[in-house]
Amino acid sequence: MTNLHPAAEAIPGRPGSLRSTLNDYLTLTKPAIVVLLLVTAAGGMFLAAQGLPSPLLLGLVWLGGALAAGGANAINHYLDRDIDQRMSRTRLRPVAGNRISPHRALAFGIALNVMAFAILVSWINLLAALLTLSATLFYVFVYTGWLKRTTPQNIVIGGAAGAIPPLVGWAAVTGGLDLPAVYLFAIVFFWTPPHFWALSLLIKDDYAEAGIPMLPVVTTVEHTTLQIFFYTLALVGLTIMFAITTAVGLVYLGSALVLGGGFIWMVWQLMRSYTRSGAKNVYLYSLLYLASLFVAVMVDSMVHW
């Protein structure tokens, strides 16, 4: 389970101290991103269980998912160390800043994924383990290793990796995949471009310096905000379509309408008059939006059935 933008930098500590080293290894995992991924995985589990899933099952999925996502992010630090050194936002990351060697970061990331697969295949099921592994492989090889450096559509295609956690959650409960899980996958998939492009607007100079063809680098701000708007409309439309199914109820529908209306309004304001503060507001709201929508899925699952 992977993907989803900027990691918090390591908490300062005395150079070479144990605390500093541990903070650097934690930073490799991009914990803020991992937490959001685990929320979406939980949404899939609650929906599949039609209520509260087994706490043990939830804990094991979260443990395996956190290890896999954190490991994939560590490998991302290894692969992106050259461009991280050229971007002001990332040049102080552990590998780019020469505090953790590239090979140690790579070994750390691989080890975390091996542990994740072992946990999921031993105590959950093979499908959940394979889905989690596929997310890591897609994020590492398809997005980071190929798409990110070659096409402005990188995040559109590569965002599929970050959309897999709800499938893992569903598979952990049911042992298979069904249409509601596909809807949750699609919601995260369509959420990723407007979320990431809003961030890209804020740091497009960094991406340009590093030679990364993010959308705002290769086209105008106006075109980028228009694409954000179109994807947001598609996202909100998809969330409402999901409410037409019997998988979710009124709690989810009300939340989707309110949260989606807020998202569209904020992006509309950004499209009408671009400002950095407006782009930042869209980016931050997108994080709140996805987390809140999946919490609504969980709450709805406990009252709808």
C-alpha positions as a Markdown table, in Angstrom:
| # | Residue | x | y | z |
|---|---|---|---|---|
| 1 | Met | 0.0 | 0.0 | 0.0 |
| 2 | Thr | 1.6 | 3.2 | -1.2 |
| 3 | Asn | 1.8 | 6.5 | -2.6 |
| 4 | Leu | -0.2 | 9.5 | -1.9 |
| 5 | His | 3.3 | 13.2 | -1.6 |
| 6 | Pro | 5.5 | 15.1 | 0.6 |
| 7 | Ala | 6.9 | 13.4 | 3.7 |
| 8 | Ala | 7.6 | 15.4 | 6.8 |
| 9 | Glu | 11.3 | 15.9 | 7.3 |
| 10 | Ala | 13.1 | 14.2 | 10.2 |
| 11 | Ile | 12.8 | 15.7 | 13.7 |
| 12 | Pro | 16.0 | 17.4 | 14.5 |
| 13 | Gly | 18.3 | 15.5 | 16.8 |
| 14 | Arg | 22.0 | 15.6 | 17.6 |
| 15 | Pro | 23.8 | 14.5 | 14.4 |
| 16 | Gly | 24.8 | 10.8 | 14.7 |
| 17 | Ser | 22.7 | 10.3 | 17.9 |
| 18 | Leu | 20.4 | 7.3 | 18.2 |
| 19 | Arg | 17.4 | 9.6 | 18.3 |
| 20 | Ser | 18.5 | 11.3 | 15.1 |
| 21 | Thr | 19.1 | 8.0 | 13.3 |
| 22 | Leu | 15.7 | 6.5 | 14.4 |
| 23 | Asn | 14.0 | 9.7 | 13.2 |
| 24 | Asp | 15.7 | 9.4 | 9.9 |
| 25 | Tyr | 14.5 | 5.8 | 9.4 |
| 26 | Leu | 11.0 | 6.9 | 10.4 |
| 27 | Thr | 11.2 | 9.7 | 7.9 |
| 28 | Leu | 12.1 | 7.2 | 5.2 |
| 29 | Thr | 8.6 | 5.6 | 5.6 |
| 30 | Lys | 6.7 | 8.9 | 5.1 |
| 31 | Pro | 4.4 | 8.2 | 8.1 |
| 32 | Ala | 1.8 | 10.9 | 7.3 |
| 33 | Ile | 1.1 | 9.2 | 4.0 |
| 34 | Val | 1.0 | 5.8 | 5.6 |
| 35 | Val | -1.7 | 6.9 | 8.1 |
| 36 | Leu | -4.0 | 8.1 | 5.2 |
| 37 | Leu | -3.5 | 4.8 | 3.4 |
| 38 | Leu | -4.5 | 2.9 | 6.5 |
| 39 | Val | -7.7 | 5.0 | 6.8 |
| 40 | Thr | -8.7 | 3.9 | 3.3 |
| 41 | Ala | -7.8 | 0.3 | 4.0 |
| 42 | Ala | -10.0 | 0.5 | 7.1 |
| 43 | Gly | -12.9 | 1.9 | 5.0 |
| 44 | Gly | -12.7 | -1.2 | 2.8 |
| 45 | Met | -12.7 | -3.5 | 5.9 |
| 46 | Phe | -15.7 | -1.8 | 7.6 |
| 47 | Leu | -17.7 | -1.9 | 4.4 |
| 48 | Ala | -16.9 | -5.5 | 3.7 |
| 49 | Ala | -17.7 | -6.5 | 7.3 |
| 50 | Gln | -21.0 | -4.4 | 7.2 |
| 51 | Gly | -19.9 | -3.0 | 10.5 |
| 52 | Leu | -17.0 | -3.2 | 12.9 |
| 53 | Pro | -14.4 | -5.8 | 11.6 |
| 54 | Ser | -12.5 | -8.0 | 14.0 |
| 55 | Pro | -10.1 | -5.8 | 15.9 |
| 56 | Leu | -7.3 | -8.5 | 15.5 |
| 57 | Leu | -7.9 | -8.6 | 11.7 |
| 58 | Leu | -7.9 | -4.8 | 11.5 |
| 59 | Gly | -4.7 | -4.6 | 13.5 |
| 60 | Leu | -2.9 | -7.2 | 11.3 |
| 61 | Val | -4.0 | -5.4 | 8.1 |
| 62 | Trp | -2.8 | -2.1 | 9.5 |
| 63 | Leu | 0.5 | -3.7 | 10.6 |
| 64 | Gly | 1.1 | -5.3 | 7.2 |
| 65 | Gly | -0.1 | -2.3 | 5.3 |
| 66 | Ala | 2.1 | 0.1 | 7.3 |
| 67 | Leu | 5.2 | -2.0 | 6.8 |
| 68 | Ala | 4.6 | -2.4 | 3.1 |
| 69 | Ala | 3.8 | 1.3 | 2.5 |
| 70 | Gly | 6.6 | 2.4 | 4.7 |
| 71 | Gly | 9.0 | 0.0 | 2.9 |
| 72 | Ala | 7.9 | 1.2 | -0.5 |
| 73 | Asn | 8.4 | 4.8 | 0.6 |
| 74 | Ala | 11.9 | 3.9 | 1.8 |
| 75 | Ile | 12.7 | 2.5 | -1.6 |
| 76 | Asn | 11.3 | 5.7 | -3.2 |
| 77 | His | 13.9 | 7.6 | -1.2 |
| 78 | Tyr | 16.6 | 5.3 | -2.6 |
| 79 | Leu | 15.4 | 5.7 | -6.2 |
| 80 | Asp | 14.7 | 9.4 | -6.1 |
| 81 | Arg | 17.9 | 10.5 | -4.2 |
| 82 | Asp | 19.3 | 12.2 | -7.3 |
| 83 | Ile | 16.3 | 14.4 | -7.9 |
| 84 | Asp | 15.7 | 14.9 | -4.1 |
| 85 | Gln | 19.1 | 16.5 | -3.9 |
| 86 | Arg | 18.1 | 19.1 | -6.6 |
| 87 | Met | 14.8 | 20.1 | -4.9 |
| 88 | Ser | 14.8 | 22.5 | -1.9 |
| 89 | Arg | 11.8 | 20.7 | -0.4 |
| 90 | Thr | 13.6 | 17.3 | -0.3 |
| 91 | Arg | 17.3 | 17.9 | -0.2 |
| 92 | Leu | 17.4 | 17.4 | 3.5 |
| 93 | Arg | 15.8 | 14.0 | 3.4 |
| 94 | Pro | 17.8 | 11.2 | 5.0 |
| 95 | Val | 19.3 | 9.7 | 1.8 |
| 96 | Ala | 19.6 | 12.9 | -0.2 |
| 97 | Gly | 21.2 | 14.5 | 2.9 |
| 98 | Asn | 23.7 | 11.7 | 3.2 |
| 99 | Arg | 22.6 | 10.7 | 6.7 |
| 100 | Ile | 21.5 | 7.2 | 5.6 |
| 101 | Ser | 23.3 | 5.4 | 2.8 |
| 102 | Pro | 21.3 | 4.5 | -0.3 |
| 103 | His | 21.9 | 0.8 | 0.1 |
| 104 | Arg | 20.8 | 0.8 | 3.7 |
| 105 | Ala | 17.6 | 2.6 | 2.7 |
| 106 | Leu | 17.0 | 0.1 | 0.0 |
| 107 | Ala | 17.6 | -2.9 | 2.3 |
| 108 | Phe | 15.3 | -1.3 | 4.9 |
| 109 | Gly | 12.6 | -0.9 | 2.4 |
| 110 | Ile | 12.9 | -4.4 | 1.1 |
| 111 | Ala | 13.0 | -5.9 | 4.6 |
| 112 | Leu | 9.8 | -4.0 | 5.6 |
| 113 | Asn | 8.0 | -5.4 | 2.5 |
| 114 | Val | 9.2 | -9.0 | 3.2 |
| 115 | Met | 7.8 | -8.7 | 6.7 |
| 116 | Ala | 4.5 | -7.2 | 5.4 |
| 117 | Phe | 4.0 | -10.1 | 3.0 |
| 118 | Ala | 4.8 | -12.7 | 5.6 |
| 119 | Ile | 2.3 | -11.2 | 8.0 |
| 120 | Leu | -0.5 | -10.9 | 5.5 |
| 121 | Val | 0.0 | -14.3 | 3.8 |
| 122 | Ser | 0.3 | -16.0 | 7.2 |
| 123 | Trp | -2.5 | -14.4 | 9.2 |
| 124 | Ile | -4.8 | -12.8 | 6.6 |
| 125 | Asn | -4.9 | -14.4 | 3.1 |
| 126 | Leu | -2.9 | -14.7 | -0.1 |
| 127 | Leu | -5.0 | -12.2 | -2.0 |
| 128 | Ala | -4.5 | -9.5 | 0.5 |
| 129 | Ala | -0.8 | -10.2 | 0.6 |
| 130 | Leu | -0.5 | -10.2 | -3.2 |
| 131 | Leu | -2.5 | -6.9 | -3.6 |
| 132 | Thr | -0.3 | -5.2 | -1.1 |
| 133 | Leu | 2.8 | -6.5 | -2.8 |
| 134 | Ser | 1.4 | -5.3 | -6.2 |
| 135 | Ala | 1.0 | -1.8 | -4.8 |
| 136 | Thr | 4.6 | -1.7 | -3.8 |
| 137 | Leu | 5.8 | -3.0 | -7.1 |
| 138 | Phe | 3.6 | -0.7 | -9.1 |
| 139 | Tyr | 4.7 | 2.4 | -7.0 |
| 140 | Val | 8.4 | 1.5 | -7.1 |
| 141 | Phe | 8.8 | 0.3 | -10.7 |
| 142 | Val | 6.0 | 1.9 | -12.7 |
| 143 | Tyr | 5.5 | 5.2 | -11.0 |
| 144 | Thr | 8.8 | 6.1 | -9.4 |
| 145 | Gly | 11.1 | 4.2 | -11.8 |
| 146 | Trp | 9.4 | 5.1 | -15.0 |
| 147 | Leu | 6.3 | 7.4 | -15.2 |
| 148 | Lys | 7.5 | 10.1 | -12.7 |
| 149 | Arg | 10.4 | 11.1 | -14.9 |
| 150 | Thr | 8.8 | 10.7 | -18.3 |
| 151 | Thr | 5.2 | 11.9 | -18.6 |
| 152 | Pro | 3.0 | 14.6 | -17.0 |
| 153 | Gln | 0.4 | 11.9 | -16.7 |
| 154 | Asn | 2.6 | 10.2 | -14.1 |
| 155 | Ile | 0.4 | 10.8 | -11.2 |
| 156 | Val | -2.8 | 9.8 | -13.1 |
| 157 | Ile | -1.5 | 6.4 | -13.9 |
| 158 | Gly | 0.8 | 6.0 | -10.9 |
| 159 | Gly | -2.0 | 6.9 | -8.5 |
| 160 | Ala | -3.3 | 3.4 | -8.9 |
| 161 | Ala | -0.8 | 2.2 | -6.3 |
| 162 | Gly | -2.3 | 4.4 | -3.7 |
| 163 | Ala | -5.8 | 3.2 | -4.5 |
| 164 | Ile | -5.1 | -0.4 | -3.6 |
| 165 | Pro | -5.5 | -0.3 | 0.2 |
| 166 | Pro | -9.3 | -0.4 | 0.1 |
| 167 | Leu | -9.0 | -3.5 | -2.0 |
| 168 | Val | -6.7 | -5.0 | 0.5 |
| 169 | Gly | -9.1 | -4.2 | 3.3 |
| 170 | Trp | -12.0 | -5.8 | 1.5 |
| 171 | Ala | -10.0 | -8.9 | 0.5 |
| 172 | Ala | -8.9 | -9.3 | 4.1 |
| 173 | Val | -12.5 | -9.6 | 5.3 |
| 174 | Thr | -14.1 | -11.5 | 2.4 |
| 175 | Gly | -11.2 | -13.3 | 0.8 |
| 176 | Gly | -12.3 | -11.9 | -2.6 |
| 177 | Leu | -13.1 | -8.6 | -4.4 |
| 178 | Asp | -16.5 | -7.2 | -5.3 |
| 179 | Leu | -18.0 | -4.1 | -6.8 |
| 180 | Pro | -18.1 | -1.9 | -3.7 |
| 181 | Ala | -14.3 | -2.5 | -3.3 |
| 182 | Val | -13.8 | -1.4 | -6.9 |
| 183 | Tyr | -15.8 | 1.8 | -6.2 |
| 184 | Leu | -13.5 | 2.6 | -3.2 |
| 185 | Phe | -10.5 | 2.0 | -5.4 |
| 186 | Ala | -11.9 | 4.3 | -8.1 |
| 187 | Ile | -12.6 | 7.0 | -5.5 |
| 188 | Val | -9.0 | 7.1 | -4.4 |
| 189 | Phe | -7.8 | 6.8 | -8.0 |
| 190 | Phe | -9.7 | 9.9 | -9.1 |
| 191 | Trp | -8.9 | 11.8 | -5.9 |
| 192 | Thr | -5.1 | 11.5 | -6.5 |
| 193 | Pro | -4.7 | 13.9 | -9.5 |
| 194 | Pro | -6.5 | 17.0 | -8.1 |
| 195 | His | -4.7 | 16.4 | -4.8 |
| 196 | Phe | -1.3 | 16.0 | -6.2 |
| 197 | Trp | -1.6 | 18.7 | -8.9 |
| 198 | Ala | -2.6 | 21.2 | -6.2 |
| 199 | Leu | 0.6 | 20.4 | -4.4 |
| 200 | Ser | 2.5 | 20.5 | -7.7 |
| 201 | Leu | 1.3 | 24.1 | -8.2 |
| 202 | Leu | 3.0 | 25.1 | -5.0 |
| 203 | Ile | 6.3 | 23.5 | -5.8 |
| 204 | Lys | 6.4 | 23.5 | -9.6 |
| 205 | Asp | 9.8 | 25.4 | -9.6 |
| 206 | Asp | 11.3 | 22.6 | -7.6 |
| 207 | Tyr | 10.0 | 20.0 | -10.1 |
| 208 | Ala | 11.3 | 22.1 | -13.0 |
| 209 | Glu | 14.7 | 22.3 | -11.4 |
| 210 | Ala | 14.8 | 18.6 | -11.0 |
| 211 | Gly | 13.5 | 18.0 | -14.5 |
| 212 | Ile | 10.3 | 16.2 | -13.4 |
| 213 | Pro | 7.5 | 16.8 | -16.0 |
| 214 | Met | 4.7 | 17.4 | -13.5 |
| 215 | Leu | 1.7 | 18.9 | -15.1 |
| 216 | Pro | 2.3 | 22.5 | -13.9 |
| 217 | Val | 5.8 | 22.3 | -15.3 |
| 218 | Val | 4.9 | 21.4 | -18.8 |
| 219 | Thr | 1.7 | 23.4 | -19.2 |
| 220 | Thr | 0.1 | 26.6 | -17.8 |
| 221 | Val | -1.3 | 27.2 | -14.4 |
| 222 | Glu | -4.7 | 27.8 | -16.0 |
| 223 | His | -4.6 | 24.4 | -17.8 |
| 224 | Thr | -3.5 | 22.7 | -14.6 |
| 225 | Thr | -6.3 | 24.2 | -12.5 |
| 226 | Leu | -8.8 | 23.3 | -15.3 |
| 227 | Gln | -7.7 | 19.7 | -15.1 |
| 228 | Ile | -8.0 | 19.8 | -11.3 |
| 229 | Phe | -11.6 | 21.0 | -11.7 |
| 230 | Phe | -12.5 | 18.3 | -14.2 |
| 231 | Tyr | -11.1 | 15.5 | -12.1 |
| 232 | Thr | -12.8 | 16.9 | -9.0 |
| 233 | Leu | -16.1 | 16.9 | -10.8 |
| 234 | Ala | -15.5 | 13.3 | -11.9 |
| 235 | Leu | -14.5 | 12.3 | -8.3 |
| 236 | Val | -17.6 | 13.8 | -6.7 |
| 237 | Gly | -19.8 | 12.3 | -9.4 |
| 238 | Leu | -18.3 | 8.9 | -8.7 |
| 239 | Thr | -18.9 | 9.2 | -5.0 |
| 240 | Ile | -22.6 | 10.0 | -5.6 |
| 241 | Met | -22.9 | 7.1 | -8.0 |
| 242 | Phe | -21.6 | 4.9 | -5.3 |
| 243 | Ala | -24.5 | 6.0 | -3.1 |
| 244 | Ile | -26.9 | 4.7 | -5.6 |
| 245 | Thr | -25.8 | 1.1 | -4.8 |
| 246 | Thr | -27.0 | -0.7 | -1.8 |
| 247 | Ala | -23.5 | -0.9 | -0.3 |
| 248 | Val | -23.8 | 2.5 | 1.5 |
| 249 | Gly | -26.6 | 4.5 | 3.0 |
| 250 | Leu | -27.7 | 8.0 | 3.9 |
| 251 | Val | -24.8 | 8.8 | 6.3 |
| 252 | Tyr | -22.4 | 8.2 | 3.4 |
| 253 | Leu | -24.5 | 10.0 | 0.9 |
| 254 | Gly | -24.9 | 13.1 | 3.1 |
| 255 | Ser | -21.2 | 13.2 | 3.7 |
| 256 | Ala | -20.3 | 12.7 | 0.1 |
| 257 | Leu | -22.6 | 15.6 | -0.9 |
| 258 | Val | -21.3 | 18.0 | 1.7 |
| 259 | Leu | -17.6 | 17.1 | 1.3 |
| 260 | Gly | -17.8 | 17.0 | -2.4 |
| 261 | Gly | -19.6 | 20.4 | -2.6 |
| 262 | Gly | -16.9 | 21.9 | -0.5 |
| 263 | Phe | -14.2 | 20.4 | -2.8 |
| 264 | Ile | -15.8 | 21.7 | -6.0 |
| 265 | Trp | -16.3 | 25.2 | -4.5 |
| 266 | Met | -12.7 | 25.4 | -3.5 |
| 267 | Val | -11.4 | 24.2 | -6.8 |
| 268 | Trp | -13.8 | 26.6 | -8.6 |
| 269 | Gln | -12.4 | 29.5 | -6.7 |
| 270 | Leu | -8.9 | 28.4 | -7.5 |
| 271 | Met | -9.7 | 28.1 | -11.2 |
| 272 | Arg | -11.3 | 31.6 | -11.4 |
| 273 | Ser | -8.4 | 33.3 | -9.7 |
| 274 | Tyr | -5.2 | 31.4 | -9.1 |
| 275 | Thr | -3.3 | 32.2 | -5.9 |
| 276 | Arg | -0.7 | 30.2 | -4.0 |
| 277 | Ser | -2.9 | 30.3 | -0.9 |
| 278 | Gly | -5.8 | 29.0 | -2.9 |
| 279 | Ala | -3.7 | 26.1 | -4.2 |
| 280 | Lys | -2.6 | 25.3 | -0.7 |
| 281 | Asn | -6.2 | 25.4 | 0.6 |
| 282 | Val | -7.2 | 22.9 | -2.1 |
| 283 | Tyr | -4.3 | 20.6 | -1.3 |
| 284 | Leu | -5.0 | 20.6 | 2.4 |
| 285 | Tyr | -8.7 | 20.2 | 1.9 |
| 286 | Ser | -8.1 | 17.2 | -0.3 |
| 287 | Leu | -6.4 | 15.4 | 2.5 |
| 288 | Leu | -9.3 | 16.2 | 4.9 |
| 289 | Tyr | -11.8 | 15.2 | 2.2 |
| 290 | Leu | -10.4 | 11.7 | 1.6 |
| 291 | Ala | -10.0 | 10.9 | 5.3 |
| 292 | Ser | -13.4 | 12.3 | 6.1 |
| 293 | Leu | -15.1 | 10.4 | 3.3 |
| 294 | Phe | -13.6 | 7.1 | 4.4 |
| 295 | Val | -14.6 | 7.8 | 8.0 |
| 296 | Ala | -18.1 | 8.3 | 6.7 |
| 297 | Val | -17.9 | 4.9 | 5.0 |
| 298 | Met | -17.0 | 3.4 | 8.3 |
| 299 | Val | -19.7 | 5.1 | 10.3 |
| 300 | Asp | -22.3 | 4.3 | 7.6 |
| 301 | Ser | -21.3 | 0.7 | 7.6 |
| 302 | Met | -22.1 | 0.5 | 11.3 |
| 303 | Val | -25.5 | 2.1 | 11.0 |
| 304 | His | -26.6 | 1.2 | 7.5 |
| 305 | Trp | -27.0 | -2.5 | 8.0 |
